[in-house]
Amino acid sequence: MIIGIYGFQDAGKTKLVEETVRALAKKGYCVSSIKHTPHKKSVDSEGKDTWRHWKAGSDPVAFSSACETTIIKHSGSPVEEICGIIEREFTPDVIVVEGLKDGPFPKVSLGGVRKRKGTVLTNPTLKQLVAYVEKEVATERALMALPGLDCGKCGLDCARLARAIALKKRSLDDCRELSDTKVEVFVGGKRMPTGRFASSVVHNTVRGMLGSMRGYEHGEKVEIRLEAKKAVAKTRRKPR
């Protein structure tokens, strides 16, 4: 999940981020964070080797050492885009964003700042914030385990069932369409609904096809990527 923390300068944003990250990490969650500022600041500086690389035409520039890897992109990117990169590359349980007042994710306001859309907590204690995050992570995990069909056979849609599972009022066994095989289909980065029938068809078809291929071992995790080829426009020859 993504949670934002915003407020005026010296409202305690960094301290709360630090305490939240530490508390979640101690509980075993994988946590990433983003520091956002509206000011034009750079971690790079004139004269550094990375700066010289950039001036020569390289963008982004990566700095690699025995203890750190830094990728510097010399242009701003929306926080949503940065979150997407972090989610794809590092799959954290939680991303904490400090300083961004807006954004399509739940946020926490500190101090007397005007509340922005999506604010779920105001001046919370660390215990309250951690409890909220844990509940949301549990809901996301349950939702990812469900097929996403919203068939209503359990009496709820998938989002409401996931919430009930996170609150320990229901369980995954209540889903009538949950397949015994783990099959996930993504199109354009979006997960497609796959119930028992679709999962069994995909599973049996792919496994059966791979069974005739050299090097395939039954039971191994399988990933198949289908890239759409761009249609090449046909040009008509001009009459001479």
VOBA-1610 file (N, C-alpha, C; in pm, whole numbers, padded with zeros to 5 digits, always signed):
BEGIN
Met+00083-00119+00000Met+00000+00000+00000Met+00088+00125+00000Ile+00027+00239-00033Ile+00097+00367-00032Ile+00029+00456+00071Ile+00107+00519+00157Ile+00053+00612+00256Ile+00135+00740+00251Gly+00068+00854+00243Gly+00137+00982+00238Gly+00130+01054+00372Ile+00232+01132+00404Ile+00234+01212+00526Ile+00269+01355+00487Tyr+00178+01450+00515Tyr+00202+01587+00474Tyr+00169+01685+00588Gly+00218+01806+00576Gly+00196+01909+00677Gly+00292+02024+00654Phe+00277+02128+00735Phe+00367+02243+00723Phe+00509+02205+00762Gln+00603+02293+00726Gln+00742+02271+00765Gln+00752+02266+00918Asp+00835+02176+00968Asp+00855+02156+01112Asp+00732+02100+01184Ala+00643+02036+01107Ala+00524+01975+01169Ala+00555+01836+01225Gly+00675+01784+01193Gly+00713+01653+01243Gly+00697+01541+01142Lys+00694+01577+01013Lys+00673+01477+00907Lys+00785+01374+00905Thr+00909+01421+00900Thr+01023+01329+00889Thr+01031+01237+01011Lys+01005+01294+01129Lys+01010+01213+01251Lys+00905+01103+01248Leu+00783+01137+01204Leu+00677+01036+01198Leu+00707+00931+01092Val+00763+00974+00977Val+00802+00878+00874Val+00906+00782+00930Glu+01007+00837+00995Glu+01115+00757+01053Glu+01059+00655+01153Glu+00972+00701+01242Glu+00916+00612+01344Glu+00826+00505+01282Thr+00750+00545+01180Thr+00659+00451+01114Thr+00736+00343+01039Val+00838+00386+00965Val+00920+00290+00891Val+00987+00192+00988Arg+01042+00244+01096Arg+01110+00159+01193Arg+01013+00058+01257Ala+00894+00106+01294Ala+00796+00018+01358Ala+00749-00092+01264Leu+00724-00057+01137Leu+00678-00156+01040Leu+00788-00256+01006Ala+00912-00205+00992Ala+01024-00293+00961Ala+01047-00394+01073Lys+01031-00350+01197Lys+01048-00441+01311Lys+00941-00549+01312Lys+00825-00519+01254Lys+00717-00617+01246Lys+00732-00711+01127Gly+00838-00689+01046Gly+00865-00778+00935Gly+00814-00731+00800Tyr+00761-00609+00793Tyr+00714-00557+00665Tyr+00831-00503+00583Cys+00819-00515+00452Cys+00916-00455+00360Cys+00868-00314+00329Val+00947-00214+00365Val+00905-00075+00354Val+00998+00005+00264Ser+00939+00087+00178Ser+01015+00183+00098Ser+00961+00322+00128Ser+01038+00425+00098Ser+00992+00561+00126Ser+01035+00656+00016Ile+00961+00766+00005Ile+00990+00871-00093Ile+00984+01005-00022Lys+01086+01087-00039Lys+01086+01223+00014Lys+01055+01318-00101His+00943+01390-00091His+00902+01482-00197His+00921+01625-00150Thr+00971+01709-00240Thr+00983+01851-00210Thr+00938+01932-00332Pro+00868+02042-00312Pro+00827+02126-00425Pro+00941+02213-00478His+01052+02218-00403His+01165+02303-00442His+01255+02233-00544Lys+01329+02311-00619Lys+01422+02256-00717Lys+01554+02224-00648Lys+01566+02101-00601Lys+01687+02056-00535Lys+01739+01932-00606Ser+01869+01908-00593Ser+01929+01791-00656Ser+02030+01727-00561Val+02035+01594-00565Val+02137+01523-00486Val+02270+01526-00560Asp+02265+01565-00689Asp+02387+01578-00767Asp+02439+01721-00752Ser+02561+01743-00789Ser+02616+01879-00781Ser+02723+01897-00888Glu+02741+02022-00926Glu+02834+02056-01034Glu+02976+02010-01001Gly+03038+01946-01099Gly+03175+01900-01084Gly+03189+01753-01052Lys+03083+01693-00994Lys+03089+01551-00965Lys+03094+01471-01095Asp+03150+01349-01086Asp+03158+01265-01205Asp+03020+01239-01264Thr+02920+01214-01177Thr+02785+01188-01227Thr+02729+01312-01297Trp+02759+01430-01244Trp+02716+01555-01307Trp+02780+01571-01444Arg+02909+01537-01455Arg+02981+01547-01582Arg+02924+01448-01684His+02886+01327-01636His+02823+01230-01726His+02695+01289-01785Trp+02614+01350-01695Trp+02487+01409-01738Trp+02510+01520-01840Lys+02606+01608-01812Lys+02634+01718-01903Lys+02684+01669-02039Ala+02743+01551-02038Ala+02790+01494-02165Ala+02676+01434-02246Gly+02559+01415-02181Gly+02443+01364-02255Gly+02379+01240-02198Ser+02429+01190-02085Ser+02371+01069-02025Ser+02255+01104-01933Asp+02142+01039-01950Asp+02029+01061-01862Asp+01933+00941-01871Pro+01914+00864-01764Pro+01966+00887-01630Pro+02113+00846-01616Val+02171+00884-01502Val+02308+00847-01467Val+02302+00761-01341Ala+02375+00652-01339Ala+02376+00565-01221Ala+02511+00572-01151Phe+02506+00580-01019Phe+02627+00575-00936Phe+02626+00442-00862Ser+02734+00367-00875Ser+02740+00235-00812Ser+02866+00223-00728Ser+02847+00181-00603Ser+02960+00155-00514Ser+02932+00028-00436Ala+03025-00010-00350Ala+03008-00132-00272Ala+02894-00122-00172Cys+02854+00002-00138Cys+02751+00018-00035Cys+02627+00091-00084Glu+02625+00135-00210Glu+02510+00215-00254Glu+02493+00211-00405Thr+02368+00219-00447Thr+02335+00235-00588Thr+02238+00352-00599Thr+02275+00451-00679Thr+02191+00570-00696Thr+02167+00592-00845Ile+02041+00610-00880Ile+02007+00642-01019Ile+01953+00784-01022Ile+02017+00871-01095Ile+01981+01012-01100Ile+01918+01043-01236Lys+01793+01084-01233Lys+01722+01124-01355Lys+01703+01275-01347His+01762+01348-01439His+01763+01494-01430His+01637+01557-01489Ser+01524+01512-01438Ser+01395+01572-01469Ser+01295+01520-01366Gly+01195+01600-01337Gly+01097+01560-01237Gly+01007+01448-01288Ser+00959+01364-01196Ser+00865+01257-01230Ser+00751+01259-01129Pro+00628+01233-01173Pro+00517+01226-01078Pro+00544+01119-00973Val+00503+01145-00850Val+00525+01048-00743Val+00457+00915-00775Glu+00342+00921-00843Glu+00272+00798-00879Glu+00360+00711-00969Glu+00433+00776-01060Glu+00523+00702-01149Glu+00639+00639-01070Ile+00692+00715-00974Ile+00800+00663-00891Ile+00752+00545-00807Cys+00632+00557-00752Cys+00574+00447-00674Cys+00559+00323-00760Gly+00516+00342-00885Gly+00499+00229-00976Gly+00630+00157-01002Ile+00738+00234-01019Ile+00871+00174-01041Ile+00914+00095-00918Ile+00896+00154-00800Ile+00935+00086-00677Ile+00854-00042-00658Glu+00724-00035-00685Glu+00639-00153-00669Glu+00680-00265-00763Arg+00712-00231-00888Arg+00750-00333-00986Arg+00886-00394-00955Glu+00981-00311-00916Glu+01118-00357-00898Glu+01146-00417-00761Phe+01078-00367-00657Phe+01113-00409-00521Phe+00997-00471-00443Thr+00875-00462-00496Thr+00754-00520-00435Thr+00747-00500-00284Pro+00753-00377-00235Pro+00742-00355-00091Pro+00598-00374-00044Asp+00581-00399+00084Asp+00447-00405+00141Asp+00389-00264+00155Val+00477-00169+00187Val+00434-00032+00215Val+00531+00067+00151Ile+00475+00172+00092Ile+00554+00286+00046Ile+00506+00408+00123Val+00597+00474+00195Val+00563+00593+00271Val+00614+00715+00194Val+00523+00807+00163Val+00558+00928+00087Val+00553+01048+00181Glu+00665+01116+00195Glu+00670+01235+00282Glu+00663+01362+00200Gly+00569+01450+00236Gly+00570+01585+00181Gly+00474+01615+00068Leu+00413+01514+00007Leu+00321+01539-00105Leu+00179+01554-00053Lys+00121+01672-00073Lys-00013+01698-00020Lys-00122+01633-00104Asp-00096+01616-00233Asp-00196+01558-00322Asp-00146+01423-00374Gly-00238+01349-00436Gly-00203+01218-00488Gly-00316+01120-00463Pro-00332+01022-00551Pro-00444+00927-00540Pro-00417+00814-00443Phe-00377+00846-00322Phe-00352+00744-00220Phe-00388+00802-00084Pro-00414+00718+00016Pro-00449+00769+00149Pro-00335+00850+00210Lys-00374+00954+00285Lys-00274+01046+00339Lys-00303+01078+00485Val-00197+01121+00554Val-00204+01162+00694Val-00164+01308+00701Ser-00244+01390+00768Ser-00211+01532+00781Ser-00157+01559+00922Leu-00058+01646+00929Leu+00003+01683+01057Leu-00008+01834+01078Gly-00026+01875+01204Gly-00036+02017+01235Gly-00171+02072+01193Gly-00173+02201+01164Gly-00299+02267+01129Gly-00317+02288+00981Val-00247+02210+00898Val-00258+02225+00753Val-00399+02190+00705Arg-00442+02257+00599Arg-00574+02228+00543Arg-00578+02085+00490Lys-00682+02011+00525Lys-00692+01871+00484Lys-00712+01862+00334Arg-00640+01769+00275Arg-00652+01743+00131Arg-00735+01619+00107Lys-00778+01603-00015Lys-00858+01487-00053Lys-00779+01358-00028Gly-00845+01261+00032Gly-00779+01133+00059Gly-00718+01124+00197Thr-00736+01229+00280Thr-00681+01227+00416Thr-00762+01129+00502Val-00693+01032+00559Val-00760+00929+00639Val-00734+00945+00788Leu-00626+01014+00824Leu-00592+01036+00964Leu-00536+01177+00981Thr-00567+01239+01096Thr-00514+01371+01127Thr-00443+01367+01262Asn-00316+01405+01262Asn-00235+01404+01384Asn-00247+01274+01463Pro-00226+01160+01397Pro-00241+01033+01467Pro-00120+01003+01556Thr-00141+00913+01651Thr-00028+00860+01727Thr+00040+00756+01638Leu+00162+00719+01672Leu+00233+00618+01595Leu+00155+00487+01596Lys+00098+00452+01710Lys+00021+00328+01723Lys-00099+00329+01630Gln-00169+00441+01621Gln-00286+00451+01533Gln-00247+00439+01387Leu-00137+00505+01349Leu-00093+00500+01210Leu-00048+00361+01170Val+00030+00295+01254Val+00077+00160+01225Val-00040+00064+01215Ala-00139+00078+01303Ala-00257-00010+01300Ala-00333+00009+01169Tyr-00346+00134+01123Tyr-00415+00160+00996Tyr-00341+00095+00880Val-00209+00113+00877Val-00129+00057+00768Val-00139-00095+00767Glu-00130-00157+00883Glu-00138-00303+00890Glu-00272-00354+00838Lys-00379-00285+00871Lys-00512-00324+00824Lys-00521-00313+00672Glu-00465-00205+00616Glu-00470-00185+00471Glu-00383-00287+00397Val-00267-00318+00453Val-00180-00418+00391Val-00249-00554+00391Ala-00314-00589+00502Ala-00387-00717+00510Ala-00498-00721+00408Thr-00566-00608+00386Thr-00674-00602+00287Thr-00618-00620+00146Glu-00506-00553+00115Glu-00444-00565-00017Glu-00400-00709-00043Arg-00341-00773+00057Arg-00296-00911+00040Arg-00414-01004+00014Ala-00523-00983+00087Ala-00642-01066+00067Ala-00701-01043-00072Leu-00704-00917-00115Leu-00760-00885-00246Leu-00677-00946-00358Met-00544-00947-00342Met-00458-01008-00443Met-00476-01159-00450Ala-00518-01219-00339Ala-00539-01364-00337Ala-00673-01404-00398Leu-00767-01307-00406Leu-00899-01334-00460Leu-00898-01322-00613Pro-00993-01387-00681Pro-00992-01387-00828Pro-01030-01255-00893Gly-01100-01168-00821Gly-01136-01038-00877Gly-01257-01039-00968Leu-01340-01142-00958Leu-01456-01155-01046Leu-01576-01075-00999Asp-01582-01043-00870Asp-01698-00975-00813Asp-01827-01049-00847Cys-01823-01181-00837Cys-01938-01263-00876Cys-02050-01257-00774Gly-02020-01222-00650Gly-02122-01211-00547Gly-02167-01343-00486Lys-02102-01454-00523Lys-02144-01584-00471Lys-02123-01598-00321Cys-02032-01517-00266Cys-02006-01519-00121Cys-02094-01419-00049Gly-02173-01341-00127Gly-02257-01238-00068Gly-02194-01101-00070Leu-02068-01092-00116Leu-01997-00965-00121Leu-01921-00954-00252Asp-01875-00831-00286Asp-01779-00820-00396Asp-01641-00847-00339Cys-01540-00857-00427Cys-01406-00896-00382Cys-01345-00795-00286Ala-01368-00665-00309Ala-01311-00563-00222Ala-01368-00573-00081Arg-01498-00593-00071Arg-01561-00603+00061Arg-01524-00733+00131Leu-01510-00841+00054Leu-01467-00967+00114Leu-01324-00955+00165Ala-01238-00889+00087Ala-01099-00870+00130Ala-01093-00791+00259Arg-01176-00687+00270Arg-01181-00607+00392Arg-01228-00692+00510Ala-01328-00776+00487Ala-01379-00863+00594Ala-01275-00965+00637Ile-01195-01013+00539Ile-01087-01108+00571Ile-00981-01040+00655Ala-00947-00914+00620Ala-00847-00840+00695Ala-00892-00817+00839Leu-01023-00802+00859Leu-01079-00780+00992Leu-01107-00913+01064Lys-01071-01025+00997Lys-01089-01159+01052Lys-01235-01195+01075Lys-01324-01134+00994Lys-01466-01168+01001Lys-01504-01273+00898Arg-01422-01286+00794Arg-01441-01388+00690Arg-01305-01449+00659Ser-01302-01549+00571Ser-01176-01612+00532Ser-01176-01637+00382Leu-01059-01672+00326Leu-01049-01700+00183Leu-01137-01818+00143Asp-01165-01907+00237Asp-01250-02022+00208Asp-01392-01981+00171Asp-01432-01857+00205Asp-01566-01810+00171Asp-01580-01780+00022Cys-01466-01765-00049Cys-01471-01739-00194Cys-01507-01866-00268Arg-01613-01860-00348Arg-01659-01978-00423Arg-01583-01998-00554Glu-01508-01896-00595Glu-01438-01903-00724Glu-01287-01912-00709Leu-01238-01923-00587Leu-01094-01929-00565Leu-01039-02060-00618Ser-00943-02050-00710Ser-00889-02169-00775Ser-00783-02237-00689Asp-00769-02368-00709Asp-00665-02443-00639Asp-00527-02416-00701Thr-00525-02363-00822Thr-00398-02333-00890Thr-00377-02182-00891Lys-00253-02140-00869Lys-00219-01998-00865Lys-00191-01950-01007Val-00291-01885-01068Val-00276-01834-01203Val-00309-01685-01201Glu-00215-01603-01248Glu-00237-01459-01257Glu-00210-01414-01400Val-00303-01340-01457Val-00289-01289-01593Val-00291-01137-01587Phe-00187-01074-01641Phe-00178-00929-01643Phe-00177-00881-01788Val-00258-00781-01817Val-00262-00720-01949Val-00240-00570-01932Gly-00131-00520-01989Gly-00098-00380-01973Gly-00071-00341-01829Gly-00020-00437-01751Gly+00009-00412-01612Gly-00109-00428-01519Lys-00228-00455-01575Lys-00349-00470-01495Lys-00385-00616-01481Arg-00408-00661-01357Arg-00443-00801-01334Arg-00584-00829-01382Met-00600-00936-01458Met-00730-00974-01510Met-00799-01072-01415Pro-00931-01063-01402Pro-01004-01158-01317Pro-00990-01300-01370Thr-00956-01394-01283Thr-00944-01534-01323Thr-01004-01623-01215Gly-01122-01676-01243Gly-01187-01768-01150Gly-01140-01910-01171Arg-01215-02005-01114Arg-01177-02146-01122Arg-01165-02194-01266Phe-01265-02162-01350Phe-01265-02214-01487Phe-01149-02157-01568Ala-01134-02022-01567Ala-01028-01960-01645Ala-00890-02005-01595Ser-00874-02016-01465Ser-00745-02057-01408Ser-00709-02199-01451Ser-00807-02289-01449Ser-00780-02428-01486Ser-00748-02440-01635Val-00817-02361-01718Val-00791-02365-01863Val-00650-02316-01892Val-00613-02200-01835Val-00480-02145-01857Val-00373-02239-01803His-00393-02289-01682His-00295-02377-01618His-00273-02504-01699Asn-00381-02572-01734Asn-00369-02699-01806Asn-00315-02681-01948Thr-00357-02573-02015Thr-00312-02549-02152Thr-00162-02518-02156Val-00118-02427-02068Val+00023-02387-02067Val+00111-02502-02021Arg+00073-02571-01914Arg+00153-02683-01865Arg+00162-02793-01969Gly+00050-02819-02038Gly+00050-02921-02141Gly+00141-02886-02257Met+00141-02760-02298Met+00227-02713-02407Met+00374-02723-02368Leu+00404-02681-02244Leu+00543-02681-02199Leu+00597-02822-02178Gly+00507-02916-02157Gly+00549-03053-02132Gly+00628-03113-02247Ser+00609-03060-02368Ser+00680-03112-02485Ser+00811-03039-02513Met+00841-02939-02428Met+00962-02860-02450Met+01078-02912-02367Arg+01196-02912-02428Arg+01316-02956-02359Arg+01355-02856-02250Gly+01389-02906-02134Gly+01433-02822-02024Gly+01323-02785-01928Tyr+01197-02815-01964Tyr+01087-02783-01874Tyr+01076-02885-01762Glu+01061-02835-01640Glu+01043-02922-01525Glu+00906-02895-01465His+00827-02999-01450His+00691-02984-01399His+00692-02927-01257Gly+00603-02834-01233Gly+00592-02776-01099Gly+00668-02645-01083Glu+00759-02613-01178Glu+00833-02488-01170Glu+00742-02369-01203Lys+00775-02255-01146Lys+00700-02133-01176Lys+00720-02097-01323Val+00613-02058-01390Val+00618-02027-01533Val+00575-01882-01556Glu+00650-01809-01636Glu+00614-01674-01675Glu+00617-01666-01827Ile+00509-01617-01885Ile+00501-01599-02031Ile+00467-01454-02059Arg+00544-01390-02145Arg+00518-01251-02182Arg+00482-01243-02329Leu+00372-01176-02358Leu+00328-01157-02495Leu+00335-01008-02527Glu+00426-00970-02613Glu+00441-00830-02650Glu+00364-00803-02779Ala+00283-00698-02777Ala+00207-00662-02896Ala+00298-00591-02996Lys+00303-00642-03118Lys+00384-00579-03221Lys+00309-00459-03280Lys+00382-00351-03297Lys+00320-00233-03357Lys+00296-00257-03505Ala+00176-00222-03546Ala+00140-00242-03686Ala+00222-00145-03774Val+00280-00199-03878Val+00358-00118-03970Val+00266-00065-04079Ala+00255+00067-04087Ala+00166+00127-04186Ala+00220+00104-04327Lys+00132+00058-04415Lys+00170+00035-04553Lys+00158+00165-04633Thr+00263+00196-04705Thr+00262+00320-04785Thr+00240+00283-04932Arg+00152+00359-04992Arg+00126+00335-05133Arg+00231+00406-05219Arg+00271+00338-05324Arg+00367+00399-05416Arg+00296+00505-05500Lys+00363+00617-05509Lys+00305+00723-05591Lys+00320+00689-05740Pro+00215+00711-05815Pro+00225+00682-05958Pro+00326+00773-06025Arg+00403+00712-06114Arg+00502+00791-06185Arg+00440+00873-06295
//
